[in-house]
């Protein structure tokens, strides 16, 4: 964490930004001088943001290349600037648009046949399209309800929070299995991946949360969100709804760390599923590169390169 420190050698007032980090039992302190006198809160905040970005880009990450780290930070910075200019009403309109697109794509990846327009009608106007199946309508409503829950949620990632998300996803679709780890062996259609037996799912989920706690300050936020999402899918803890929950968790962690959320497009499903298969073998490089590329597509209105 970066903080503002005022030093007064003699009669002078000097401003520094300070970052403390721990490696094992040792602490490392990095300071950056940002000027003399009384600086405005706005200027200090801008300098803190720049210094934080510099520190991130100076690091070497396990999966995120320097080029992709720079791209991610630039998109984050430009999107933050966009939101400042947009104001409250602009933010509300953006999130309405983004979450409608997100709901459409996440459901379509899992086989929902409703169009983006159908999805929008259900979310924004409460209208039920003709020929829409009841299950598909519930999938739209439930996904948006899960998003709304996460918008207001201020806690950290834990098992109860994951189970709560799942309760939204399967509401009125499969109430018997909602908010419960699967009691049976499940299989992925068209895949030879062997999923863990149901008897060890609770233990694997506890280990997932433990891994998260141990690594949440070690990895870049995009790496963290991607790997947690993929580890979750590999466990496949629920009878249904695993893909949707995994992507909601990913975006929760991005937002929690003040990074833009990612909308994986239905049209990119084949590439996404290839990355998921790689992740089943604990190969995470491809999913992270895929997400950086998708981030660029999502926020092309602020980032063009």
C-alpha positions as CSV (number, residue, x, y, z in Angstrom):
1,X,0.0,0.0,0.0
2,X,1.2,3.5,-0.9
3,X,0.8,6.4,1.6
4,X,1.6,10.1,1.7
5,X,4.4,11.1,4.1
6,X,5.3,14.7,5.0
7,X,8.8,15.3,6.2
8,X,10.1,18.6,7.7
9,X,13.8,19.0,7.6
10,X,14.4,22.4,9.2
11,X,11.7,24.8,8.0
12,X,11.0,23.0,4.7
13,X,8.0,20.9,4.0
14,X,8.8,17.9,1.7
15,X,6.3,15.4,0.4
16,X,7.1,11.7,-0.2
17,X,5.1,8.7,-1.3
18,X,6.1,5.5,0.7
19,X,5.5,1.9,-0.1
20,X,6.3,-0.9,2.4
21,X,6.5,-4.5,1.3
22,X,7.4,-7.7,3.1
23,X,9.5,-10.5,1.7
24,X,9.7,-13.3,4.2
25,X,10.8,-11.8,7.5
26,X,12.3,-8.7,6.0
27,X,10.5,-5.4,5.2
28,X,11.4,-3.2,2.2
29,X,10.7,0.5,2.1
30,X,10.6,2.5,-1.2
31,X,10.1,6.3,-1.1
32,X,9.4,8.8,-3.9
33,X,9.8,12.5,-3.6
34,X,6.8,14.4,-5.1
35,X,7.4,18.1,-4.2
36,X,7.7,20.8,-1.6
37,X,5.1,22.7,0.3
38,X,1.4,21.9,0.9
39,X,0.1,19.8,-2.0
40,X,-3.6,19.4,-2.8
41,X,-5.4,16.2,-2.0
42,X,-6.2,15.8,-5.7
43,X,-2.5,16.1,-6.7
44,X,-1.4,13.6,-4.0
45,X,-4.1,11.1,-5.1
46,X,-2.9,11.4,-8.7
47,X,0.7,10.9,-7.7
48,X,-0.3,7.8,-5.6
49,X,-2.0,6.3,-8.5
50,X,1.0,6.9,-10.8
51,X,3.4,5.5,-8.2
52,X,1.3,2.4,-7.6
53,X,1.3,1.7,-11.3
54,X,5.1,2.2,-11.5
55,X,5.5,-0.3,-8.6
56,X,3.3,-2.9,-10.4
57,X,5.1,-2.5,-13.7
58,X,8.5,-2.9,-11.9
59,X,7.5,-6.3,-10.7
60,X,8.0,-9.6,-12.5
61,X,4.9,-11.7,-12.5
62,X,4.7,-15.5,-12.9
63,X,2.2,-15.5,-15.7
64,X,1.6,-11.9,-16.8
65,X,4.2,-10.7,-19.3
66,X,5.6,-7.2,-18.9
67,X,3.8,-6.2,-22.1
68,X,0.4,-7.5,-20.9
69,X,0.9,-6.0,-17.5
70,X,1.5,-2.6,-19.1
71,X,-1.6,-3.0,-21.3
72,X,-3.7,-4.0,-18.2
73,X,-2.5,-1.0,-16.2
74,X,-3.1,1.4,-19.1
75,X,-6.7,0.1,-19.6
76,X,-7.3,0.5,-15.9
77,X,-6.0,4.0,-15.8
78,X,-7.9,5.1,-18.9
79,X,-11.1,3.5,-17.7
80,X,-10.8,5.2,-14.3
81,X,-10.4,8.5,-16.1
82,X,-13.5,7.7,-18.2
83,X,-15.5,7.0,-15.1
84,X,-14.4,10.3,-13.5
85,X,-15.7,12.2,-16.5
86,X,-18.9,10.1,-16.8
87,X,-20.1,10.9,-13.2
88,X,-22.7,9.0,-11.3
89,X,-25.3,8.9,-14.2
90,X,-22.7,7.9,-16.7
91,X,-21.5,5.1,-14.4
92,X,-25.1,3.8,-14.0
93,X,-25.6,3.7,-17.7
94,X,-22.3,2.0,-18.4
95,X,-23.0,-0.7,-15.8
96,X,-26.5,-1.3,-17.1
97,X,-25.1,-1.8,-20.6
98,X,-22.0,-3.8,-19.4
99,X,-24.0,-6.1,-17.1
100,X,-26.6,-6.8,-19.8
101,X,-23.9,-7.8,-22.2
102,X,-22.2,-9.8,-19.5
103,X,-25.4,-11.7,-18.6
104,X,-26.1,-12.4,-22.3
105,X,-22.6,-13.8,-23.0
106,X,-22.1,-15.7,-19.8
107,X,-25.5,-17.5,-20.3
108,X,-24.8,-18.1,-24.0
109,X,-21.5,-19.7,-23.2
110,X,-23.5,-22.3,-21.2
111,X,-26.1,-22.9,-23.9
112,X,-28.8,-20.3,-23.3
113,X,-30.3,-19.4,-26.8
114,X,-31.8,-16.0,-25.9
115,X,-30.4,-13.1,-28.0
116,X,-28.8,-10.0,-26.6
117,X,-32.0,-8.1,-27.3
118,X,-34.1,-10.7,-25.5
119,X,-31.7,-10.5,-22.5
120,X,-32.0,-6.7,-22.5
121,X,-35.8,-6.8,-22.6
122,X,-35.9,-9.2,-19.6
123,X,-33.4,-7.1,-17.6
124,X,-34.4,-3.6,-18.4
125,X,-38.1,-3.8,-19.1
126,X,-39.2,-7.0,-17.5
127,X,-40.7,-8.3,-20.7
128,X,-40.7,-12.0,-21.6
129,X,-39.8,-12.6,-25.3
130,X,-42.1,-14.9,-27.3
131,X,-41.0,-18.6,-27.5
132,X,-38.5,-18.0,-24.6
133,X,-38.3,-21.1,-22.3
134,X,-39.0,-20.5,-18.7
135,X,-35.6,-21.8,-17.7
136,X,-33.8,-19.4,-20.0
137,X,-35.7,-16.5,-18.7
138,X,-34.8,-17.5,-15.1
139,X,-31.2,-17.8,-16.2
140,X,-31.2,-14.2,-17.3
141,X,-33.0,-12.9,-14.1
142,X,-30.9,-15.0,-11.8
143,X,-27.6,-13.9,-13.3
144,X,-28.5,-10.3,-13.0
145,X,-29.7,-10.9,-9.4
146,X,-26.3,-12.5,-8.6
147,X,-24.6,-9.4,-10.1
148,X,-26.7,-7.1,-8.0
149,X,-25.8,-9.1,-4.9
150,X,-22.1,-8.7,-5.7
151,X,-22.5,-5.0,-6.3
152,X,-23.5,-4.5,-2.7
153,X,-21.3,-7.2,-1.1
154,X,-18.4,-5.8,0.9
155,X,-16.9,-9.0,2.3
156,X,-14.1,-11.1,0.9
157,X,-14.1,-14.3,-1.1
158,X,-15.2,-17.3,1.1
159,X,-17.3,-20.4,0.8
160,X,-20.5,-18.9,2.1
161,X,-20.3,-16.1,-0.4
162,X,-19.7,-18.6,-3.3
163,X,-22.7,-20.7,-2.1
164,X,-24.8,-17.5,-2.0
165,X,-23.9,-16.7,-5.6
166,X,-24.9,-20.2,-6.6
167,X,-28.3,-19.8,-4.8
168,X,-29.1,-17.0,-7.1
169,X,-27.9,-18.8,-10.2
170,X,-30.2,-21.9,-9.7
171,X,-33.2,-20.1,-8.1
172,X,-36.4,-21.6,-9.5
173,X,-34.4,-23.7,-11.8
174,X,-33.1,-26.4,-9.4
175,X,-33.9,-25.3,-5.9
176,X,-33.0,-28.8,-4.6
177,X,-29.3,-28.4,-5.6
178,X,-29.0,-24.6,-5.1
179,X,-26.4,-23.5,-2.6
180,X,-25.2,-27.1,-2.1
181,X,-22.1,-28.9,-3.2
182,X,-22.8,-31.7,-5.6
183,X,-23.7,-35.1,-4.1
184,X,-23.0,-37.0,-7.3
185,X,-20.2,-37.5,-9.9
186,X,-20.7,-35.1,-12.8
187,X,-19.3,-35.1,-16.3
188,X,-18.5,-32.4,-19.0
189,X,-20.2,-33.1,-22.3
190,X,-17.7,-33.5,-25.1
191,X,-14.7,-33.6,-22.7
192,X,-12.6,-36.5,-21.3
193,X,-11.7,-34.5,-18.2
194,X,-12.3,-36.5,-15.1
195,X,-13.8,-34.3,-12.4
196,X,-13.1,-34.8,-8.6
197,X,-15.5,-37.2,-6.8
198,X,-18.2,-35.5,-4.7
199,X,-16.7,-36.9,-1.5
200,X,-13.7,-34.6,-1.7
201,X,-15.4,-31.4,-3.1
202,X,-15.8,-29.8,0.4
203,X,-12.1,-30.3,1.2
204,X,-11.1,-28.9,-2.2
205,X,-13.2,-25.8,-1.7
206,X,-11.6,-25.2,1.7
207,X,-8.2,-25.6,0.0
208,X,-9.2,-23.1,-2.7
209,X,-10.1,-20.5,-0.1
210,X,-6.9,-21.2,1.7
211,X,-4.9,-20.8,-1.5
212,X,-6.6,-17.5,-2.2
213,X,-5.8,-16.1,1.2
214,X,-2.1,-17.2,0.8
215,X,-1.8,-15.7,-2.7
216,X,-4.1,-12.7,-2.8
217,X,-1.2,-10.2,-2.1
218,X,1.4,-12.1,-4.1
219,X,-0.1,-12.2,-7.5
220,X,-1.2,-9.5,-9.9
221,X,-5.0,-9.0,-9.5
222,X,-5.7,-10.3,-13.0
223,X,-3.6,-13.4,-12.4
224,X,-5.4,-14.0,-9.1
225,X,-8.9,-13.6,-10.5
226,X,-8.1,-15.8,-13.5
227,X,-6.5,-18.6,-11.5
228,X,-9.1,-18.7,-8.8
229,X,-11.8,-18.9,-11.6
230,X,-10.0,-21.8,-13.3
231,X,-9.3,-23.7,-10.0
232,X,-13.0,-23.4,-9.2
233,X,-14.0,-24.8,-12.6
234,X,-11.5,-27.7,-12.2
235,X,-13.2,-28.6,-8.9
236,X,-16.7,-28.2,-10.5
237,X,-18.3,-28.1,-7.0
238,X,-22.0,-27.8,-8.2
239,X,-24.3,-30.0,-10.2
240,X,-25.0,-27.0,-12.5
241,X,-24.0,-23.3,-12.8
242,X,-20.2,-23.8,-12.3
243,X,-19.2,-21.7,-15.4
244,X,-21.4,-18.8,-14.5
245,X,-20.3,-18.8,-10.9
246,X,-16.6,-19.0,-11.9
247,X,-16.9,-15.9,-14.1
248,X,-18.8,-14.0,-11.4
249,X,-16.1,-14.8,-8.9
250,X,-13.4,-13.7,-11.4
251,X,-15.1,-10.3,-11.9
252,X,-15.7,-9.9,-8.1
253,X,-12.0,-10.2,-7.5
254,X,-11.1,-7.8,-10.3
255,X,-13.6,-5.2,-9.0
256,X,-12.4,-5.7,-5.4
257,X,-8.9,-4.9,-6.5
258,X,-10.2,-1.8,-8.5
259,X,-9.6,-3.4,-12.0
260,X,-12.2,-3.4,-14.8
261,X,-14.4,-6.4,-15.0
262,X,-14.2,-8.7,-18.0
263,X,-16.9,-9.8,-20.3
264,X,-16.0,-13.0,-22.2
265,X,-17.8,-13.0,-25.5
266,X,-19.9,-15.9,-26.6
267,X,-18.2,-15.7,-30.0
268,X,-14.9,-16.4,-28.3
269,X,-16.2,-19.5,-26.6
270,X,-14.0,-22.0,-28.5
271,X,-10.8,-20.1,-27.5
272,X,-12.0,-19.7,-23.9
273,X,-12.8,-23.4,-23.6
274,X,-9.3,-24.3,-24.9
275,X,-7.9,-22.1,-22.1
276,X,-10.1,-23.9,-19.6
277,X,-8.8,-27.2,-20.7
278,X,-5.2,-26.0,-20.3
279,X,-6.1,-24.7,-16.8
280,X,-7.4,-28.2,-15.9
281,X,-3.7,-29.2,-16.3
282,X,-2.6,-26.2,-14.2
283,X,-1.4,-24.4,-17.2
284,X,-2.6,-20.8,-16.7
285,X,-0.6,-18.8,-19.2
286,X,-3.1,-19.1,-22.0
287,X,-6.2,-18.0,-19.9
288,X,-4.4,-15.0,-18.7
289,X,-3.3,-13.9,-22.2
290,X,-6.8,-14.6,-23.4
291,X,-8.3,-12.4,-20.6
292,X,-5.8,-9.5,-21.3
293,X,-6.9,-9.7,-25.0
294,X,-10.6,-9.7,-24.0
295,X,-10.0,-6.8,-21.7
296,X,-8.7,-4.8,-24.7
297,X,-11.8,-5.7,-26.7
298,X,-14.2,-4.8,-23.8
299,X,-12.7,-1.4,-23.2
300,X,-11.8,-0.4,-26.8
301,X,-13.8,2.7,-26.3
302,X,-11.0,4.0,-24.0
303,X,-8.1,1.9,-25.2
304,X,-7.0,1.7,-28.8
305,X,-3.7,0.1,-29.8
